[in-house]
C-alpha cells in the first residue's frame, strides 16, 4: 500500500542499490529520496522510514510504471519483507543491467570525485550470475523458541539469521548442504556455541571452517566426520582467531585453485583471502597481465600482493616481480607458492606498511618499469601520494613506472587515488572498466590503467 506521498520518478541507483528520486511537490520539493526496491525509469511511491533535512529513505510501496529491466528474483529468500535474506540487493534487476549500473558508478566516481575521464572504457568482465560464490561466511544460530538451527546470511538490515533453505548464488552442491548443516548443528552438544561456518572451495575440495567457542566433545567430532564422509566435504576447526584454523583430521587434500593460462597452481588455506568468484578471477588476472604487458627484460612491482595471485602470473612474463604485502606471514606464504611453481628465481617478496609508504621508501625499492596495484577497500592513497611527491621534486636517479594497472574493490578510493595520479603524478587514465565479481550485489570491482604522460619529466 502507498502512504499517500507523491509519485516519484526514479533516476538512478546508488551504491547501496537503492533507487534515487527527487520530490517535486510541496515543502519537500528538491529533496533526494532513496527507495529500496525501486529501479531507474520506474514511477513509484514509497513508505518513508527515515527523514533528514536534505534526504529521505524508504521502501517502495506502489509501482505505477515498471522498468523493462525488472526481473523475477531467482531466490525465494530475496525481497524487502521482514526476514528476507540480506546477502543480495539486486536480484530484481537483469544481470546485464546490473553491470551497466556498476559501470556508471565507476564512471561517475572518476568524473565527479577525480575529475578524470578514461580515454577508453574496457568491456566489463562478467560471468555466471548464479552458483558463482565459492567463498561465504555463514552465520549459525540455535533458535530455542523455534526449536531449530538456522544457517545462512543475515536478514536484510538485521542481526538475525535468515531462515534459508537454498542459496542460488552458492554452487548447487553447497546450497544443498544448508538443510543438512542445520540438522548436523542441531544434533551437536555444543550447538549454542557454534556461531559461524565459513565456506572455502578450491578446484577439487570443499572446505567448511567451524567456529567453536568451546572445545568439541568426542561425540561432536564424530558427527562432523560422519557428515564429511556423507557429503564429501573437509572440516576445519577455528577455536579462536584465524591463525588457529586447523584440519579436523590431518591428511586431507590440499585446497588450491589453478590459473591455467599461466601454468600456475595456487594453494591456500580456507581463511586466506582469495577471490570469491574463481571464474571471474581467472579472467581478471589474464586481463590485468595483458593490460600491464610486462616485457621479458622488465621489472614489475606487485603492491598488496597477497598470496601471489598476480605476482606469479606476472613472473611468467617479466624478468622479475617484487611482491609487497603488509603481513610477513603472507609474504612467507607467497614465497612458498612461488617456489612450488618454479618461479622463486623470478620473484622476491617483502613486508612493509603500505598505508604509510613514503617517497624515500620508493627510492630504496628501486626503479620498476610497471606496477600492479591491488589494494583493499581503503585504497592506495599513500602510494599515489608518494608518486605525486616524487613527480613534484624528482631526484636525479628516480624513474617512475611507465604503466600502472590498478585493480580496485572500492570505486570511491579508486577515484581518489586516480585524481592524485592524473593531476599530481604525471599520468593519464588510458582505460577503465568494471569487474562483476559479485552479481546481484551492489559491490563494484573495477580496473584502471594509468600511463605516464609524454610531457611528464623522466
FIGU-462817 format. One line per field, with one value per residue (C-alpha): residue in one letter; x, y, z. Coordinates in Angstrom, 2 decimals. Example, Ala and Ser with C-alpha at 12.3 -4.5 7.8 and 13.67 -1.06 7.14 Angstrom:
residu	(A:S);
px	(12.30:13.67);
py	(-4.50:-1.06);
pz	(7.80:7.14);
This chain:
residu	(X:X:X:X:X:X:X:X:X:X:X:X:X:X:X:X:X:X:X:X:X:X:X:X:X:X:X:X:X:X:X:X:X:X:X:X:X:X:X:X:X:X:X:X:X:X:X:X:X:X:X:X:X:X:X:X:X:X:X:X:X:X:X:X:X:X:X:X:X:X:X:X:X:X:X:X:X:X:X:X:X:X:X:X:X:X:X:X:X:X:X:X:X:X:X:X:X:X:X:X:X:X:X:X:X:X:X:X:X:X:X:X:X:X:X:X:X:X:X:X:X:X:X:X:X:X:X:X:X:X:X:X:X:X:X:X:X:X:X:X:X:X:X:X:X:X:X:X:X:X:X:X:X:X:X:X:X:X:X:X:X:X:X:X:X:X:X:X:X:X:X:X:X:X:X:X:X:X:X:X:X:X:X:X:X:X:X:X:X:X:X:X:X:X:X:X:X:X:X:X:X:X:X:X:X:X:X:X:X:X:X:X:X:X:X:X:X:X:X:X:X:X:X:X:X:X:X:X:X:X:X:X:X:X:X:X:X:X:X:X:X:X:X:X:X:X:X:X:X:X:X:X:X:X:X:X:X:X:X:X:X:X:X:X:X:X:X:X:X:X:X:X:X:X:X:X:X:X:X:X:X:X:X:X:X:X:X:X:X:X:X:X:X:X:X:X:X:X:X:X:X:X:X:X:X:X:X:X:X:X:X:X:X:X:X:X:X:X:X:X:X:X:X:X:X:X:X:X:X:X:X:X:X:X:X:X:X:X:X:X:X:X:X:X:X:X:X:X:X:X:X:X:X:X:X:X:X:X:X:X:X:X:X:X:X:X:X:X:X:X:X:X:X:X:X:X:X:X:X:X:X:X:X:X:X:X:X:X:X:X:X:X:X:X:X:X:X:X:X:X:X:X:X:X:X:X:X:X:X:X:X:X:X:X:X:X:X:X:X:X:X:X:X:X:X:X:X:X:X:X:X:X:X:X:X:X:X:X:X:X:X:X:X:X:X:X:X:X:X:X:X:X:X:X:X:X:X:X);
px	(0.00:1.05:1.45:-0.09:3.15:3.54:4.58:8.33:10.41:13.41:16.51:19.33:20.66:23.06:25.96:23.52:21.29:18.56:16.54:17.28:14.49:13.70:10.49:8.90:5.85:5.17:7.62:9.98:10.48:14.01:14.71:16.52:14.64:16.40:13.96:14.68:13.35:12.92:14.73:15.75:12.96:10.21:7.40:6.84:5.58:7.39:6.90:9.43:11.30:13.97:13.86:16.66:16.81:18.09:17.05:14.61:14.82:12.14:10.79:8.82:5.11:3.45:4.63:2.87:5.45:7.80:11.32:11.90:14.94:12.95:13.06:11.72:14.32:15.98:15.95:12.84:14.53:15.17:12.92:12.11:9.86:10.78:13.02:14.32:17.95:20.31:23.03:21.87:20.45:19.88:18.19:15.18:17.37:18.51:22.18:23.22:21.61:23.40:26.71:25.63:24.73:28.14:29.87:28.00:29.06:32.69:32.44:30.57:33.09:36.02:34.23:32.88:35.38:38.58:37.76:39.14:37.70:39.24:40.37:38.83:36.08:37.03:34.49:33.06:34.33:31.29:30.47:27.88:25.22:24.34:26.40:29.43:30.18:32.97:33.59:31.00:30.71:27.52:26.13:24.77:22.13:20.24:16.79:15.43:11.90:11.67:13.45:15.74:19.09:19.43:22.45:22.84:23.31:21.80:18.37:18.20:19.21:19.12:21.38:19.10:19.99:17.69:15.66:17.29:16.58:18.55:21.03:21.28:24.46:26.26:27.17:24.29:26.15:26.81:23.29:22.05:24.09:22.16:19.43:21.78:24.04:21.07:20.37:24.04:24.45:21.10:22.36:25.60:26.17:27.80:25.07:24.73:28.47:28.95:28.37:29.80:30.64:32.96:32.90:36.03:36.14:39.17:39.13:38.69:37.95:35.04:36.21:33.98:35.50:33.55:34.00:33.56:33.70:34.22:36.26:34.29:33.34:34.46:30.85:30.57:33.87:32.48:29.33:31.49:33.47:30.32:28.92:32.18:32.08:28.42:28.65:32.22:33.47:36.53:36.12:38.46:38.13:38.61:38.69:39.85:41.28:42.04:45.58:44.12:42.41:43.38:42.06:39.80:41.87:45.30:45.97:43.16:43.51:45.09:42.93:44.15:42.99:44.63:45.41:45.81:46.78:49.96:50.56:50.20:48.72:47.77:47.46:45.62:44.07:40.31:40.63:43.11:41.87:41.13:38.59:35.00:34.39:37.05:35.56:35.94:39.34:40.87:39.68:40.67:44.24:44.60:43.31:45.44:48.58:47.63:46.99:50.18:52.01:55.36:58.25:60.82:63.52:61.37:60.95:57.47:56.27:53.06:51.70:49.38:50.46:48.65:49.45:50.73:47.51:49.02:52.69:53.17:51.40:53.38:56.59:55.93:56.18:58.63:62.30:61.41:58.49:58.72:55.62:54.98:52.43:51.70:51.98:55.21:53.13:51.56:54.97:56.26:53.20:53.61:57.26:56.29:53.79:56.49:58.83:56.10:55.51:59.22:59.15:61.34:64.15:61.94:60.23:61.08:58.73:58.91:56.64:56.03:53.22:51.68:49.41:52.34:54.81:56.96:58.85:62.12:60.94:60.04:63.55:65.03:62.91:64.44:63.04:60.35:59.02:55.46:53.26:50.30:48.30:45.55:44.67:41.87:38.87:41.00:42.80:46.42:46.48:49.97:51.40:49.77:50.81:54.42:54.41:52.95:55.60:58.40:56.87:56.83:60.51:62.09:65.54:68.13:68.09:64.31:62.48:58.72:56.83:55.71:52.43:50.20:47.28:45.11:42.62:40.02:37.24:36.02:35.18:35.42:39.03:39.96:38.63:40.54:43.80:43.17:42.85:46.30:47.88:46.43:46.54:49.67:51.80:52.04:49.79:46.87:43.99:44.04:41.37:38.91:36.15:34.12:34.55:31.29:32.84:29.64:26.47:23.21:25.09:25.94:29.65:31.67:35.07:36.97:40.26:42.01:45.15:47.45:50.14:52.99:52.20:54.54:55.02:55.96:59.65:61.55);
py	(0.00:3.59:6.07:8.86:10.57:11.84:9.57:9.70:9.25:7.02:8.44:6.06:3.57:4.49:2.42:0.51:-0.42:1.98:3.91:7.64:10.16:13.80:15.23:17.87:18.80:20.64:21.85:18.97:19.84:19.04:16.63:13.41:10.18:6.82:3.98:0.33:-1.96:0.75:0.73:3.52:4.57:3.45:5.56:4.64:5.62:4.75:4.37:6.71:5.29:7.96:11.72:14.27:17.89:17.09:13.48:10.73:6.95:4.31:1.22:1.08:0.75:1.15:0.76:2.62:2.12:-0.87:-0.91:-3.19:-4.45:-5.67:-9.48:-12.13:-12.78:-16.17:-16.85:-17.40:-15.66:-12.36:-9.39:-6.36:-8.20:-8.94:-11.99:-11.63:-12.60:-9.63:-11.35:-9.90:-6.49:-6.54:-9.82:-7.85:-6.22:-8.08:-9.15:-7.20:-4.08:-4.66:-4.46:-1.25:0.30:-0.61:0.81:4.07:4.10:3.76:6.46:8.88:8.39:9.13:12.12:13.80:12.80:12.68:14.92:12.12:10.66:7.39:7.52:4.08:2.13:-1.51:-4.20:-5.36:-8.64:-10.76:-14.43:-16.76:-14.91:-17.96:-20.54:-18.30:-17.82:-20.20:-18.35:-17.37:-16.70:-18.31:-17.38:-20.11:-19.64:-22.10:-20.53:-22.11:-20.73:-22.33:-25.45:-25.38:-24.17:-21.55:-21.48:-18.70:-14.98:-12.29:-10.91:-7.58:-4.80:-7.17:-9.15:-12.17:-15.12:-15.61:-18.81:-20.10:-23.40:-22.71:-20.11:-19.90:-17.79:-20.73:-23.74:-26.23:-28.82:-26.27:-24.82:-28.37:-28.56:-25.80:-28.03:-30.94:-28.46:-27.27:-30.85:-31.51:-28.45:-29.18:-32.65:-31.42:-30.96:-27.54:-26.19:-22.98:-22.28:-22.64:-19.16:-19.48:-21.77:-20.42:-21.92:-22.06:-24.03:-24.99:-26.64:-30.09:-29.56:-28.03:-26.91:-25.87:-23.99:-24.38:-21.59:-23.07:-21.15:-24.25:-27.43:-30.00:-33.26:-36.55:-37.26:-33.93:-34.59:-37.94:-36.24:-33.90:-36.82:-38.67:-35.55:-35.09:-38.67:-38.45:-35.09:-35.08:-32.03:-31.26:-29.90:-27.33:-26.04:-22.48:-22.26:-18.61:-16.24:-17.13:-18.19:-21.10:-22.73:-26.39:-29.54:-31.74:-34.69:-34.35:-35.69:-34.00:-32.96:-29.54:-26.54:-24.90:-23.14:-23.06:-20.21:-22.43:-19.68:-19.16:-22.73:-21.59:-23.56:-21.52:-23.41:-21.61:-22.11:-21.72:-18.47:-16.88:-14.04:-15.38:-14.08:-15.14:-15.80:-18.09:-17.83:-14.05:-14.20:-16.18:-13.59:-10.71:-11.96:-12.55:-9.09:-7.35:-9.08:-8.29:-4.62:-4.26:-6.06:-6.63:-7.33:-10.10:-7.60:-5.55:-5.41:-5.20:-4.38:-6.01:-3.90:-5.65:-8.99:-11.32:-14.97:-14.07:-14.10:-11.55:-11.88:-15.40:-14.94:-11.72:-13.62:-15.88:-12.79:-10.33:-10.54:-10.18:-9.30:-7.85:-8.66:-6.39:-7.03:-5.72:-9.10:-11.04:-14.23:-13.60:-12.83:-16.23:-17.93:-16.10:-17.11:-20.74:-20.53:-19.08:-21.96:-24.51:-23.10:-22.89:-19.07:-18.30:-17.14:-14.50:-13.26:-11.61:-10.66:-8.20:-6.91:-3.25:-0.95:0.09:2.68:4.80:4.27:7.34:8.72:7.71:4.10:4.12:5.25:2.43:-0.14:0.95:1.55:-0.68:-0.44:-1.31:-1.57:-3.74:-2.25:-4.33:-2.69:-3.44:-1.13:1.60:2.06:3.04:6.70:6.69:5.04:7.52:10.42:9.21:9.10:12.62:13.94:12.42:13.89:17.35:17.15:14.22:13.06:12.73:8.92:8.41:6.55:6.24:3.27:3.82:1.98:1.15:-1.26:-0.58:-3.28:-1.84:-3.13:0.37:2.94:5.84:5.16:4.35:7.77:9.47:7.79:8.33:12.05:12.08:10.01:12.12:15.63:15.43:12.45:12.86:10.03:9.68:7.31:5.40:2.82:1.72:-0.84:-2.84:-6.41:-8.06:-10.19:-10.22:-10.49:-9.41:-7.27:-3.56:-4.35:-2.71:-4.10:-2.36:-1.92:1.18:1.70:4.68:5.61:8.00:11.22:12.00:15.51:14.28:14.50:11.18);
pz	(0.00:-0.59:2.20:0.15:-0.91:-4.44:-7.29:-7.80:-10.94:-10.19:-11.85:-10.91:-8.38:-5.58:-4.21:-1.97:-4.95:-3.79:-6.33:-6.31:-6.92:-6.10:-4.72:-6.92:-4.85:-1.59:1.03:0.34:-3.32:-4.43:-1.60:-2.53:-1.79:-1.59:-2.30:-1.63:-4.34:-6.99:-10.33:-12.73:-15.05:-12.70:-11.29:-7.65:-4.26:-1.06:2.66:4.27:7.25:7.72:7.23:7.26:6.17:2.68:2.09:2.90:2.78:2.47:0.73:-2.48:-1.66:-5.05:-8.65:-11.49:-14.26:-14.27:-15.69:-18.69:-16.78:-13.76:-13.49:-11.16:-8.41:-8.71:-4.96:-2.83:0.12:-1.72:-1.06:1.07:3.52:7.13:7.30:3.74:3.21:3.07:1.03:-2.33:-3.22:-6.98:-7.93:-9.20:-11.87:-15.01:-14.66:-17.77:-16.34:-13.03:-14.93:-16.66:-13.29:-11.89:-14.96:-14.39:-10.72:-11.82:-14.49:-12.22:-9.43:-11.72:-13.26:-10.13:-7.45:-9.50:-12.47:-14.63:-17.84:-19.06:-22.67:-23.22:-21.44:-21.09:-21.85:-18.50:-17.11:-16.30:-15.91:-14.37:-12.40:-10.27:-8.42:-8.56:-4.87:-3.82:-0.56:2.04:5.75:7.04:10.42:12.70:15.37:17.53:17.91:21.08:20.62:17.19:18.28:15.25:13.97:11.22:8.89:6.33:5.77:7.98:7.29:5.48:7.91:10.86:13.16:12.86:10.64:7.66:7.53:4.33:2.63:-0.54:-1.82:-5.64:-5.59:-3.95:-6.09:-6.21:-4.14:-1.39:-1.47:-0.96:2.26:4.06:5.45:6.29:8.12:10.16:11.14:11.96:14.20:15.87:16.81:18.39:22.11:21.55:19.20:21.26:20.99:17.22:15.73:12.22:9.31:6.64:3.16:1.00:-2.24:-4.27:-7.68:-6.13:-2.41:-0.49:2.94:5.85:8.79:12.02:14.56:18.04:21.31:23.48:22.87:20.88:22.54:21.03:20.05:18.19:16.36:15.28:13.96:11.88:10.43:9.50:7.81:5.87:4.63:3.60:1.84:0.53:2.42:4.50:8.06:9.55:13.12:14.38:18.20:18.28:15.64:12.00:12.98:15.00:12.00:11.54:9.92:12.00:10.80:9.21:5.74:3.82:0.19:-0.25:-1.15:-4.36:-7.50:-10.90:-13.29:-16.39:-18.81:-16.81:-15.63:-12.02:-9.11:-6.03:-2.71:0.08:3.50:3.91:5.89:3.46:1.28:-2.19:-4.67:-4.06:-7.76:-9.32:-12.83:-12.83:-11.10:-13.96:-16.48:-14.20:-13.82:-17.55:-18.42:-15.79:-17.04:-20.64:-19.91:-17.91:-20.74:-19.00:-21.33:-20.76:-19.78:-17.39:-13.63:-12.08:-8.56:-7.35:-4.49:-2.00:-3.47:-1.05:-1.81:-5.28:-7.33:-9.74:-8.81:-10.08:-13.44:-13.96:-13.20:-16.18:-18.42:-16.82:-15.89:-12.23:-9.97:-6.47:-4.44:-1.46:1.28:4.77:6.50:6.94:7.24:3.83:2.38:3.52:2.06:-1.26:-1.41:-0.78:-3.65:-5.92:-5.06:-5.66:-9.14:-10.01:-10.00:-6.98:-9.27:-10.84:-7.70:-4.43:-1.61:1.25:4.01:4.78:5.86:2.54:4.14:5.29:2.45:1.73:-1.27:0.41:0.62:-3.08:-3.89:-1.80:-3.64:-6.91:-10.35:-11.80:-15.33:-14.37:-11.28:-10.42:-7.52:-5.87:-2.53:-0.05:0.21:1.83:-1.48:-2.09:-1.11:0.45:-2.66:-5.04:-2.80:-2.75:-6.56:-6.67:-4.28:-6.36:-9.52:-7.92:-6.93:-8.80:-7.63:-10.35:-10.28:-9.98:-12.75:-12.17:-13.59:-17.17:-16.66:-13.67:-13.59:-10.55:-9.50:-7.14:-4.89:-3.97:-6.69:-4.23:-3.20:-6.80:-7.82:-5.00:-6.00:-9.72:-9.07:-7.47:-10.24:-13.06:-11.63:-9.47:-10.51:-14.27:-15.52:-17.94:-17.29:-20.56:-19.73:-17.03:-16.68:-14.18:-13.00:-11.93:-9.21:-7.11:-9.26:-7.56:-5.03:-5.11:-4.76:-7.56:-8.55:-11.31:-13.09:-14.38:-16.44:-15.97:-18.46:-17.90:-19.80:-22.68:-21.31:-17.84:-16.89:-16.90);
